[in-house]
Amino acid sequence: MSKRNPDLSKKTPTLTTIMKENGYQTAAFITNPALGMVAKTYFEKGFDTFSYSNISSPNVYSQYIFAYEYQNGAQATDKATNWIQENSEKPFFLWLHYNDSHMPYNPPKKYLCKLDPDCQNETKYQSLLKDRSASMPDAMPSCKRSVSPETIQKAEMLYDAEVLATDDLIKQVLSQLENQDLLKKSIIVITADHGEGFDHDMYHHGDSVYRSSMHIPLIIFDGSAPIKHSFDTLMDNSDTLPTILDLLHISSKNTFDGKSVAPLLKGKPFTKKPYVFMRTPPNESNRFAITNGKEKYTLYPRAECLWNNAQEELFVASDLYEEKNLSGNMSKSAKSLKETLLKQIKSQENQPKTPDDNKTLEKLRSIGY
């Protein structure tokens, strides 16, 4: 959870505006309908080039439902590699937002066949590829409609195939940078805004704070120092911006919610965060969580459709699939987490909302967020 800024579109600096102020060309190639619908308000600011790929309306999903070859990511990649080829003489900041692994899952068939020998069975996945409205009500199982383990397994297979396809698209971009001798001069950051849950009797995201939705990848490649390391530390998405600026040696007068982890990457002293907050979108399913890396406490004060009807849960890090709820016997540290989370929830509820908030939420709900 980060602090809500009631005037984001006018006053709040973004990574893009900071990069532009420091002499970088800026470009974005996106395939996410949610970004397309609110881009004018939030996301386009600071970009010299801001390109959409087949997302003129949320209903664009429907025309792809029966086809495996969902090509938005391929189109965005072609545009991005062409842009790199034409704009490599000056420093640039490029943002590629891939949405292919998002619901509805429609992977190119060759990737599904890498995972499932029965991929040629046209009826096997038909129930998950059926046409549905932009709101995709069938995509969000609830306590009112049971979901079989077989359905969840098939949905996960399609999702995994989408991830494989996206990996290849990213490989094309990296190859373009290497072919132009730019890779060793680049910093590449690969991350996500959420994971995807195929557990706890549901599949999708946005209505879950379980590990499968919250634990996302963060891969940072620095061409000037290509050394492989992995780190176990608490982070959230707010840390990405200050980390990138730190790696580029760009100073900023602005104060950010996040904390740079660049010192950790460089082997310098680093103080870890004591905890990280998580929540579902405001006014939606009202699910909150906090973790210190060893324990994770979740609270659902006004949520419906609870797994095992549990209004609060406590999991330990070794329980990777978060199946054993220990909230009935909380440790002292877990009780402290609960108190901290309750204070954070109260502070968030007191944050002011802008007149545009409800309009934006309605737009996001219309495409399944």
VEXDREN-2710 file (C-alpha; in Angstrom, 1 decimal):
% VEXDREN-2710
k/r/px/py/pz
1/MET/0.0/0.0/0.0
2/SER/1.4/3.4/-0.9
3/LYS/0.1/6.8/0.0
4/ARG/-2.7/8.0/-2.3
5/ASN/-1.8/11.3/-4.0
6/PRO/-5.0/13.2/-4.9
7/ASP/-3.3/15.1/-7.7
8/LEU/-1.1/12.5/-9.4
9/SER/-1.7/13.6/-13.0
10/LYS/-0.6/17.2/-12.4
11/LYS/2.1/17.4/-9.8
12/THR/3.5/14.0/-8.9
13/PRO/6.8/13.2/-10.6
14/THR/7.1/9.8/-12.3
15/LEU/10.1/7.7/-13.4
16/THR/9.3/8.8/-16.9
17/THR/9.3/12.6/-16.2
18/ILE/12.5/12.3/-14.1
19/MET/14.2/10.4/-16.9
20/LYS/13.1/13.0/-19.5
21/GLU/14.3/15.8/-17.3
22/ASN/17.7/14.1/-17.3
23/GLY/18.0/14.0/-21.1
24/TYR/16.6/10.6/-21.9
25/GLN/14.3/9.9/-24.8
26/THR/11.2/8.2/-23.5
27/ALA/8.9/5.6/-25.1
28/ALA/6.3/3.1/-24.1
29/PHE/4.7/0.2/-25.9
30/ILE/1.7/-1.3/-24.1
31/THR/-0.9/-4.0/-24.6
32/ASN/-3.0/-3.5/-21.4
33/PRO/-6.6/-2.2/-21.9
34/ALA/-6.5/-0.9/-18.3
35/LEU/-3.6/1.4/-19.1
36/GLY/-5.1/2.4/-22.4
37/MET/-8.3/3.6/-20.7
38/VAL/-6.7/5.7/-18.0
39/ALA/-3.4/6.6/-19.8
40/LYS/-4.4/10.2/-20.5
41/THR/-4.8/10.8/-16.8
42/TYR/-1.9/8.8/-15.3
43/PHE/0.5/7.0/-17.6
44/GLU/1.2/9.1/-20.7
45/LYS/2.9/11.9/-18.8
46/GLY/6.5/12.3/-19.8
47/PHE/6.6/10.0/-22.8
48/ASP/7.7/11.2/-26.2
49/THR/6.2/8.1/-27.7
50/PHE/3.3/6.2/-26.1
51/SER/2.0/3.4/-28.4
52/TYR/-1.0/1.1/-27.9
53/SER/-1.4/-2.3/-29.6
54/ASN/-4.9/-3.3/-30.5
55/ILE/-6.6/-1.9/-27.3
56/SER/-8.9/0.8/-28.7
57/SER/-11.7/-0.6/-26.4
58/PRO/-12.1/-3.2/-23.7
59/ASN/-14.3/-5.2/-26.0
60/VAL/-11.2/-6.0/-28.2
61/TYR/-10.7/-9.0/-26.0
62/SER/-13.8/-10.7/-27.5
63/GLN/-12.4/-11.0/-31.0
64/TYR/-9.4/-13.0/-29.8
65/ILE/-11.2/-15.4/-27.5
66/PHE/-11.4/-18.3/-30.0
67/ALA/-7.9/-17.9/-31.4
68/TYR/-4.7/-19.0/-29.8
69/GLU/-2.6/-16.5/-31.7
70/TYR/-3.2/-13.5/-29.4
71/GLN/-0.7/-11.2/-31.1
72/ASN/-0.7/-8.0/-29.0
73/GLY/2.6/-8.7/-27.4
74/ALA/4.2/-9.6/-30.7
75/GLN/3.0/-6.3/-32.2
76/ALA/4.3/-4.3/-29.3
77/THR/7.7/-6.1/-29.5
78/ASP/7.9/-5.3/-33.3
79/LYS/7.2/-1.7/-32.6
80/ALA/9.7/-1.5/-29.7
81/THR/12.6/-3.2/-31.6
82/ASN/12.0/-0.8/-34.6
83/TRP/12.0/2.1/-32.2
84/ILE/15.3/1.0/-30.7
85/GLN/16.8/0.7/-34.1
86/GLU/15.8/4.2/-35.0
87/ASN/16.5/5.9/-31.7
88/SER/19.7/4.3/-30.4
89/GLU/22.0/7.3/-30.9
90/LYS/20.8/9.0/-27.7
91/PRO/20.2/7.6/-24.2
92/PHE/16.6/6.3/-23.9
93/PHE/14.1/5.0/-21.4
94/LEU/11.9/2.3/-22.8
95/TRP/8.9/0.8/-21.1
96/LEU/7.4/-2.4/-22.5
97/HIS/4.2/-3.6/-20.8
98/TYR/3.1/-7.1/-21.8
99/ASN/-0.4/-8.2/-21.1
100/ASP/-0.5/-11.5/-22.9
101/SER/-0.3/-13.6/-19.7
102/HIS/-3.3/-11.8/-18.4
103/MET/-6.8/-13.3/-18.3
104/PRO/-8.2/-14.4/-20.8
105/TYR/-5.4/-16.9/-21.3
106/ASN/-4.9/-17.4/-25.1
107/PRO/-1.4/-18.5/-25.7
108/PRO/0.0/-19.2/-29.2
109/LYS/-0.7/-22.8/-29.7
110/LYS/3.0/-23.8/-30.2
111/TYR/3.7/-22.8/-26.6
112/LEU/0.8/-24.7/-25.2
113/CYS/2.0/-27.8/-27.1
114/LYS/5.4/-27.5/-25.4
115/LEU/3.6/-28.1/-22.1
116/ASP/0.6/-30.3/-23.0
117/PRO/0.9/-33.2/-25.4
118/ASP/-2.9/-33.1/-25.7
119/CYS/-2.9/-29.6/-27.0
120/GLN/-4.5/-30.5/-30.3
121/ASN/-7.7/-31.5/-28.4
122/GLU/-9.9/-28.5/-29.4
123/THR/-12.5/-29.2/-26.8
124/LYS/-10.2/-29.5/-23.8
125/TYR/-9.7/-25.8/-23.2
126/GLN/-12.9/-24.5/-24.9
127/SER/-14.7/-23.7/-21.7
128/LEU/-11.8/-21.4/-20.7
129/LEU/-11.6/-19.8/-24.2
130/LYS/-15.3/-19.1/-24.6
131/ASP/-16.5/-15.7/-25.6
132/ARG/-17.6/-13.5/-22.7
133/SER/-18.2/-9.8/-22.1
134/ALA/-15.5/-7.3/-21.2
135/SER/-16.2/-7.7/-17.5
136/MET/-15.4/-11.4/-17.8
137/PRO/-17.7/-12.5/-14.9
138/ASP/-16.7/-16.2/-15.4
139/ALA/-13.0/-15.3/-14.9
140/MET/-13.5/-14.6/-11.2
141/PRO/-14.8/-17.6/-9.4
142/SER/-16.5/-16.9/-6.1
143/CYS/-18.1/-18.8/-3.2
144/LYS/-21.3/-18.7/-5.2
145/ARG/-19.8/-20.8/-8.0
146/SER/-17.5/-23.8/-7.3
147/VAL/-14.4/-24.2/-9.4
148/SER/-13.1/-27.7/-10.0
149/PRO/-9.4/-28.6/-9.5
150/GLU/-9.4/-29.7/-13.2
151/THR/-10.5/-26.3/-14.4
152/ILE/-7.9/-24.5/-12.3
153/GLN/-5.2/-26.9/-13.6
154/LYS/-6.2/-26.2/-17.2
155/ALA/-6.2/-22.4/-16.6
156/GLU/-2.8/-22.7/-15.1
157/MET/-1.5/-24.6/-18.1
158/LEU/-2.8/-21.9/-20.5
159/TYR/-1.2/-19.2/-18.2
160/ASP/2.2/-21.0/-18.2
161/ALA/2.1/-21.2/-22.0
162/GLU/1.5/-17.4/-22.1
163/VAL/4.5/-16.9/-19.8
164/LEU/6.7/-19.0/-22.2
165/ALA/5.5/-16.9/-25.1
166/THR/6.3/-13.7/-23.3
167/ASP/9.8/-14.9/-22.5
168/ASP/10.4/-15.3/-26.2
169/LEU/9.2/-11.8/-26.9
170/ILE/11.5/-10.4/-24.2
171/LYS/14.3/-12.4/-25.8
172/GLN/13.7/-10.6/-29.1
173/VAL/14.1/-7.2/-27.4
174/LEU/17.3/-8.3/-25.7
175/SER/18.7/-9.6/-29.0
176/GLN/17.9/-6.3/-30.7
177/LEU/19.9/-4.5/-28.0
178/GLU/22.8/-6.9/-28.3
179/ASN/22.8/-6.7/-32.1
180/GLN/23.2/-2.9/-31.8
181/ASP/25.9/-3.3/-29.2
182/LEU/23.6/-1.6/-26.6
183/LEU/23.1/-4.5/-24.1
184/LYS/26.3/-3.8/-22.2
185/LYS/25.4/-0.2/-21.9
186/SER/21.8/-0.9/-20.7
187/ILE/20.1/-1.6/-17.4
188/ILE/17.2/-4.0/-17.9
189/VAL/14.5/-4.4/-15.2
190/ILE/11.9/-7.2/-15.5
191/THR/9.1/-7.2/-13.0
192/ALA/5.3/-7.4/-12.7
193/ASP/2.4/-5.6/-11.0
194/HIS/1.0/-8.9/-9.7
195/GLY/1.1/-12.6/-9.9
196/GLU/-1.7/-15.0/-10.8
197/GLY/-3.4/-17.3/-8.3
198/PHE/-4.3/-20.9/-9.1
199/ASP/-5.1/-21.9/-5.5
200/HIS/-7.5/-21.5/-2.7
201/ASP/-10.4/-22.5/-5.0
202/MET/-9.9/-19.6/-7.4
203/TYR/-7.9/-18.5/-10.4
204/HIS/-7.3/-14.9/-11.3
205/HIS/-5.9/-11.9/-9.4
206/GLY/-7.0/-8.7/-7.8
207/ASP/-9.2/-10.4/-5.2
208/SER/-6.4/-12.2/-3.4
209/VAL/-3.4/-11.4/-1.2
210/TYR/-2.1/-14.9/-1.2
211/ARG/1.6/-15.5/-2.1
212/SER/0.7/-16.6/-5.7
213/SER/-0.6/-13.1/-6.4
214/MET/1.7/-11.0/-4.3
215/HIS/5.2/-12.6/-4.8
216/ILE/6.4/-11.2/-8.1
217/PRO/9.7/-11.4/-10.0
218/LEU/12.3/-8.6/-10.0
219/ILE/15.2/-9.2/-12.3
220/ILE/17.8/-6.4/-12.8
221/PHE/20.5/-6.7/-15.4
222/ASP/23.3/-4.1/-15.4
223/GLY/25.3/-4.5/-18.6
224/SER/28.3/-2.7/-17.0
225/ALA/28.5/-5.3/-14.3
226/PRO/26.8/-8.6/-15.5
227/ILE/27.3/-10.6/-12.3
228/LYS/24.7/-13.2/-11.2
229/HIS/23.3/-12.8/-7.7
230/SER/20.1/-13.5/-5.9
231/PHE/18.9/-11.8/-2.8
232/ASP/16.3/-12.6/-0.2
233/THR/15.0/-9.3/1.1
234/LEU/11.6/-7.6/1.5
235/MET/10.6/-5.3/-1.3
236/ASP/7.5/-3.9/-3.0
237/ASN/6.9/-2.1/-6.3
238/SER/7.5/1.3/-4.8
239/ASP/11.2/0.4/-4.5
240/THR/11.7/0.0/-8.2
241/LEU/11.8/3.7/-9.1
242/PRO/14.4/4.8/-6.6
243/THR/16.5/1.7/-7.4
244/ILE/16.6/2.6/-11.1
245/LEU/17.6/6.2/-10.3
246/ASP/20.3/5.0/-8.0
247/LEU/21.7/2.6/-10.5
248/LEU/21.8/5.4/-13.1
249/HIS/23.3/7.9/-10.6
250/ILE/20.4/10.3/-11.1
251/SER/19.6/12.4/-8.1
252/SER/16.1/13.7/-7.4
253/LYS/14.8/16.3/-5.0
254/ASN/11.6/14.3/-4.7
255/THR/10.7/12.0/-1.8
256/PHE/9.5/8.5/-2.6
257/ASP/7.5/5.9/-0.7
258/GLY/10.0/3.3/-1.9
259/LYS/13.6/2.5/-0.9
260/SER/16.5/1.9/-3.3
261/VAL/18.0/-1.6/-3.1
262/ALA/21.0/-0.6/-5.3
263/PRO/23.4/-0.8/-2.3
264/LEU/22.4/-4.4/-1.9
265/LEU/23.1/-5.1/-5.6
266/LYS/26.5/-3.5/-5.2
267/GLY/27.5/-5.4/-2.1
268/LYS/27.2/-2.3/0.1
269/PRO/25.6/-2.0/3.6
270/PHE/21.8/-2.2/3.3
271/THR/19.1/-2.0/6.0
272/LYS/16.1/-4.2/5.1
273/LYS/12.5/-3.1/5.4
274/PRO/10.9/-4.4/8.6
275/TYR/7.7/-5.4/6.8
276/VAL/5.7/-5.0/3.5
277/PHE/2.0/-4.2/3.2
278/MET/-0.4/-5.7/0.7
279/ARG/-4.0/-5.1/-0.2
280/THR/-6.6/-5.7/-2.9
281/PRO/-7.9/-2.6/-4.7
282/PRO/-9.9/-0.1/-2.5
283/ASN/-13.6/-0.7/-2.4
284/GLU/-13.3/-4.1/-3.9
285/SER/-12.7/-7.3/-1.9
286/ASN/-11.2/-5.6/1.2
287/ARG/-8.3/-8.0/1.8
288/PHE/-5.2/-6.8/3.6
289/ALA/-1.9/-8.4/4.5
290/ILE/1.5/-7.7/6.1
291/THR/4.7/-9.7/6.2
292/ASN/8.1/-9.5/7.9
293/GLY/9.5/-12.2/5.6
294/LYS/9.1/-14.9/8.2
295/GLU/5.4/-14.6/9.1
296/LYS/2.5/-13.2/7.1
297/TYR/-0.8/-12.0/8.6
298/THR/-3.9/-11.4/6.5
299/LEU/-7.1/-9.7/7.5
300/TYR/-10.5/-9.6/5.6
301/PRO/-12.6/-7.1/7.7
302/ARG/-15.4/-6.8/5.1
303/ALA/-14.6/-9.4/2.5
304/GLU/-16.9/-12.1/1.2
305/CYS/-16.2/-15.5/-0.2
306/LEU/-13.4/-16.4/2.3
307/TRP/-11.3/-19.5/1.9
308/ASN/-12.4/-21.9/4.7
309/ASN/-14.5/-19.0/6.1
310/ALA/-11.4/-17.5/7.8
311/GLN/-11.6/-13.8/8.4
312/GLU/-7.9/-13.7/9.5
313/GLU/-5.0/-15.9/8.6
314/LEU/-1.4/-16.4/9.6
315/PHE/1.2/-18.2/7.5
316/VAL/4.9/-18.9/7.9
317/ALA/7.4/-18.5/5.1
318/SER/8.0/-22.3/4.9
319/ASP/4.3/-22.8/4.0
320/LEU/4.8/-21.8/0.3
321/TYR/1.3/-22.4/-0.8
322/GLU/-0.2/-20.8/2.4
323/GLU/-2.4/-23.7/3.3
324/LYS/-2.0/-24.0/7.1
325/ASN/-3.6/-21.1/8.9
326/LEU/-1.9/-20.5/12.3
327/SER/-4.0/-17.5/13.4
328/GLY/-5.4/-19.4/16.3
329/ASN/-2.1/-19.5/18.0
330/MET/-0.3/-16.3/17.2
331/SER/3.3/-15.5/18.3
332/LYS/4.3/-12.2/19.8
333/SER/5.8/-11.0/16.5
334/ALA/2.6/-12.0/14.7
335/LYS/0.5/-10.0/17.1
336/SER/2.8/-7.0/16.4
337/LEU/2.2/-7.5/12.7
338/LYS/-1.5/-7.4/13.2
339/GLU/-1.3/-4.2/15.2
340/THR/0.8/-2.6/12.6
341/LEU/-1.6/-3.7/9.8
342/LEU/-4.6/-2.3/11.6
343/LYS/-2.9/1.1/12.0
344/GLN/-2.0/1.1/8.3
345/ILE/-5.6/0.2/7.3
346/LYS/-6.9/3.1/9.4
347/SER/-4.4/5.6/7.9
348/GLN/-5.4/4.4/4.3
349/GLU/-9.1/4.8/5.0
350/ASN/-8.5/8.4/6.0
351/GLN/-6.7/9.3/2.7
352/PRO/-8.6/11.8/0.5
353/LYS/-10.2/10.6/-2.7
354/THR/-10.4/12.7/-5.9
355/PRO/-13.6/13.1/-8.0
356/ASP/-11.9/11.0/-10.7
357/ASP/-11.3/8.0/-8.5
358/ASN/-14.8/6.5/-8.9
359/LYS/-14.7/7.0/-12.7
360/THR/-11.3/5.3/-12.9
361/LEU/-12.4/2.4/-10.8
362/GLU/-15.5/1.9/-13.0
363/LYS/-13.2/1.7/-16.1
364/LEU/-11.0/-0.8/-14.5
365/ARG/-13.9/-3.0/-13.3
366/SER/-15.3/-3.0/-16.9
367/ILE/-12.3/-5.1/-18.0
368/GLY/-12.1/-7.4/-15.0
369/TYR/-10.0/-5.5/-12.5
END
